[in-house]
Amino acid sequence: MTRNRKALLLLSTLFLITVLPLFSYQDPVYLISPRDAALGGRHAALSDSFSSLVNNPAGYYTAPEQVSITELTIGLKGPVFSLADVITSEEMSQLSNLINGIYTGLDLLGPLSFGYVGNGLGFGIYNQSSLVLSSDNTLTANIDTWDDVVLTGGYSYRLPFSGDIHSVDTGIMLKGGFRGKIDGTISVLDIMDLNYDTLIEEPFSFTSFIGADIGLRYSWKNALIVGAVGRDVYTPTLTTDYTHINDFLDGEDPIDKNQYDTMPFQFDVGIMYVMQKDLSRYSISELKILLDYVDIFDFWLYPERANNPVLHIGLGAEVTLMEILDFRMGLSEGLPAAGIGLDLHHFQLNASMFGTERSTEPGIAPVYNLQIGVEFRA
């Protein structure tokens, strides 16, 4: 068999592996980041900090060496503060009116967030919890709550024909972990009384997964960078369902086990321009402009979940002043984003406000979000 035929056979095999299991899938793992959110989402060409560890494994080669000691990031979705005010006022009628059509939630990354990136290597272990409350009536609401524990590890390699002007890096990241999830229903009275004990009796599922991301990164004079990343190239999952979480904790027999699914394959491409001109007289240390198109093949691989092309565009800009203060703005899913960051080397503080679109068309069901995170690095 000739070399060209072998290469064609390998590419065909990889394509079939990513496409065939798509009759069924699990929601992918997405670690929240205030910096990424303020810049219009994840960017395949961005790899200048530990927070970019899961953006593109090809970036491990150029990422500055850092050790993450811990991180705590909280994300709020929808009218969280309005809901809290109504519960505090104990006005049942106001709560019923607010619950009808509501979509709100909470994400929490950390405090388990430890890892290392640099010298072509990257690894980490994270814990992220999420809760989403939604309703289409005035009496009850659906609550989805889940917790992910994720372990990642990868390697990046600079191709030998790279030089001072042109460089090409490639990388792979392996990941695995566990997810526990509760899908339940709660009444308005339980919400008013902050009584969530009823969720303990709701159905519980436990999922384990293992998979890989692959990436490519091209740099021209460190000013123009192009990145491409295939997320969840093949990430099979195994899910077991229980009557409720106590059955799982007590080691009882599940009601359904060995459900094999996959996380959907996603291919992203992006470009980043880094200003090389000296702007120190304006106190500007660095200026970045980023543009990405995410999940390119969703219309082909899983058309029932495909979004309008406008929702695939991510645009961002970051200005760094005096090497410690970052101002960010972006556009993601057709909605604006903005944020600020303070980098004191060992301690970083980031905050962002941004919009997300719940529907497959722009402007139909927007939700605005807030994220605040503190990171401790060595």
N, C-alpha and C positions, 0 to 999 in steps of 0.2 A: 504493500500500500504506500503511495507517495505521501510526502510530507503535507501537501495541500489537502489531500483527502483525509488524512488523520486530523488535521486542524478542523476541517469541516465537520467531521464526525463528532469531535469533542464539543464544538459549538452547538451542534444539533442536540446532543445529549443534555447539555446544560439548559438549553431552551425548553426541552421537554420536561425536565425536572421542575422548572419553575412554573410551567403552564398546566400540566396534567392534574395536580392536586387541587386546582382552584374551584372545584365544585363545592368546597366547604372551607371556611377559614375562621381564624380567631382574630380579634382586634390586635394590631401590632403594639409592641412596647414603644412608648414615646415618653422620654424623660423631659420634664418641663425645664425651661431655662429662661429667665427674664431677659438675658441678653439676646438670645435667638428670637424671642417673641417681639422685642422692640425693633429688631432688624428685619421683620417680615418673615419669620420662620427659619428653619434650618437651611444652611447654605453649604453646598458641596465643596466650595473652594476655600472656606474659612477654617483655619486650623492653627490659630495663634494663641490658644489658651486651653486650659484643662476642660473648660466648659464645652469645648468643641470636640471632646473625645469621641462622641458617638456620631459626629457629623459625617466624617469620611476617614476610614482607616488609612488611606494614603497620606493623610496629613501628619501621621506620627513622626515622619522623618524630619519635618521642619518645625514641629511644635516645640516651644521652649520647654526645657526640663522642669517639671513641676510634680509635687506630691500633694494630693488632696488629703487633708486630715479629716475634715468633715464639712458638710454643707447642709443648710436648712433653708428650703425654699417653699413658700406657701403661694398657692394660686387660687383666686376667687373667680367664679363664673356667674354672670348674670346678677340679678338684684339681691345679693346676699345681705347687704346692709338694710334694705327695705324689709326683707323678711325678718331680720333680727329686731327691727324697730316695732313691727307689728306684734311679734311674739312677746316682746317686753311690755307693750301696752295692753296685752291680753284682750284685744278686741277681736272676738271670734268672727264677726261679719267682715271686718277688713281682711282677716287672714283668708277666709273663704274666697273673697274676690281676688286676692293676690295669687292664691294657689291655682286658680283656673287659668290654664295656659302658661304656667310658669316653667322656666328652665333655669336651674341654678346649681351650683356645685362647689366643691372644694378639692384641691390637690395639695399633697404634702410630699416633698422630696426630702429624704433624710430623716433623722440625723445620720443614719447609716449611709455614708457616701465616702468611700475610701478608694484611692487609686494612684496610679503613676502614669505619666506620659513623657516621652522624650527619647532621643537616641534611637528612633525607629521602633520603639516599643510603646504599648499602651495597655493598661488593664485597670479594672475597677470593679467594685461591688456596690450596688445601690439598693435602696428600698424606697418605693413610692406608693402612697395610698391615695385613693380617689373616691369621691362620693358625688353622685349626681341625683338631684331631685327634679322630677318633671311630672306634669299633670295636665289633663284636658277636662277636668271637672272641678267642682267646688268642695267635694267631700273627701276625696282620697288623693294620694300622690304615689307615684312609683319611685322607689329608691334603688339605685344600683350602686353598690359599693364594692371595691376590690382593692387588693394589695399585691404589689409585684415585688419580688426579690430577683435582681438581675445581676449576673456575673459576666463580665466581658474581658476579652484578652485578644490582642492582635499584634501584627508586625507589619512594618512598612519597609520597602526596599527601593533604593534609587537605581534606576536602570543605568547600565554602564556607559551608554552613549551620551549621558547628560554632561553639561559643561557649565561655565559661568553664566552664559547667556540663556541657554535653554536647559531645562531640567524636567525629568519625568519620574514621578514616584508612583508606585503601586502598593496596595496594601490589602490585608484581609483581617477581619475581626470576627472571632467566634463568640457566641453569646448563648447563655442558657439561664434558666431560672424557673420560678414557680409563681403561680397566680391563684389566689383564693378570691372567690367572688360570690356575693349574695345579691339576688334579685328579689325584691320584696315590694310590698304595698303597705302604706302607712296612712292612718286616718288624720283628719285635721285636728281632732282632739289630742292624738298622740304627739303631733307636732307642737301644739300649744303647750302641752305639759312636758315637752322635751323627753318623751318616753319612747326610746328606741329599742326597748327590750323585745318588742314583738318581732324585730328583725332576726332574732336568734332562732325563731321557729320557721323562718323562710328558707326556701331551697338554697343549697350551697354547692358550688362546684370548685374542684381543685384541678388546676392545669399545670403540667410541666412542659417545657419547650426547650429546644436547642436548635441553633441555626447559625447563619453566617451572613456578613455584609462584605462586599468587595468594592474597592475604590481605585480611582486613577486621578492623578493631579499633575497638570502641566504648568510650568512657570516660565515666563519670559522676563528676564532681568528683574525678577521679584516685584515687578510692577503690574503685570497682567497675568492672572492665574485662572486657569480653567479646571474645574473639577467635575467628576462624574462618579456616582456611587449607586450600586445596586443594593438595596436594603432587603433583607430577608430573601436572599437568593433561593434558599430552601430552608424553611424553618417549620418543621413538623411539630405538632402539639398532641398531647395525650390528656384527655379530660375525663374526670370521674365525677358523677353527680351523687349528692347525698340529700336526704330528706331535710336536714338542717345541719348547722355547723357543729353541734354537739356530737352528732353521729360520727363526723370526721375526727373530732378530737378524741372520742372514746374508742376509735378503731372499729366502729360498727360496719356491717356490710353496706356497700353503696347500692343505690337504686338503679344506677346505670354506670358502666365502666368501659374503659378502652374505646373511647370515642376519638378517632384519629382525624385531625384537621390540619390546616396549615395557616400560617400568617401570610397575608398577601404580599407578593413581590412588588417592589416599588423601585423605579429607576429615575434618578434625579440628575440634572446637569445644571451647572452654575458657572458664573464668571465673576471675578473680583478685580477691581482696579485699585491699586494702592498708590497714592500720590507720592512721587519721588522728589518733588521740588521742596526746597527748604522753606518752611513756613514758620520757623521758630520766632521770627519777629512779631508774629501775630499770636504767639503762645500756642500754636498748633503743632503738636508732636506728630500726629498721623491722621490721615484721612482715607477712609475706605468707602467704596461704592460697590454694591453687590446686586446681582440679578440672577434669579434661578427660575427654572421651570421644573416643577416636581411631579412625580408620578406620571411620567410621559405616556405610558402604555395602559392606563386604566380603562380607556374606552375599548381596548382590545381584550385585555386579560379578564376583566370583570365588569362588563358593560352595565350590569344592573346597579353598580355603585359609582359609575363614572360621573365626574363633575364637569360643569361648564369650563372650557379652557381658561377663562378669566381667573377662576379660583386656583389655578395651578401656578400662577405667577407670584413670585416673592421678590420684593424690591427693598433694599435697605441702604442706609448710609450711617457711618459712624465717624465722629470727630473727637479726637483725643487732645485735651488741653493739658499742658505741663506734665504729660506722661501719667497723670493720675485721675483725671476727670474725663468721663466719656459722655457725649450726648448722642443719642441714637433716634432715628426715625425710620419708618418703613411702611410697606403696603403688603398685606397678605390676605388672600381670599377676597380681594376687592375691598378691604376695610383698612383704615389707617392704624398705625402703631407708633408709639414713641416711648422713650425710656432714658434712664440716666444710670451711670455707673461710677463707683469710686474704687480705685485700685491702689491699695497701700501695700502691695506685694504679698504679705502674709495674710492680709485681711481684705476681702472684697465685698462690696455692697452693690446690689443691682436691683432696679425696679423698672417695671414696664406697665403700660396700659395699651391694650390692643383689642381688635375685634376678630371674631371667628364666625363663620357661616355654617349653620346647621343643615341647610338644604343643599341641593346640587346646583342651584342657580344663584347668581349674585343678588344680594339685597332682599332675599325672601324672608329669611329668619336669622338676622344677625344677633350675636350675643357679645357683649363687651366684658372684658376680663382685666384682672389686676394680678400681677405677680411681684413678689418681693423676696429676695434671697440674700443670705449671708454665706460667705465661703471662707474657709480657713485653709491656707496653703503653706507648704514648707519649701 
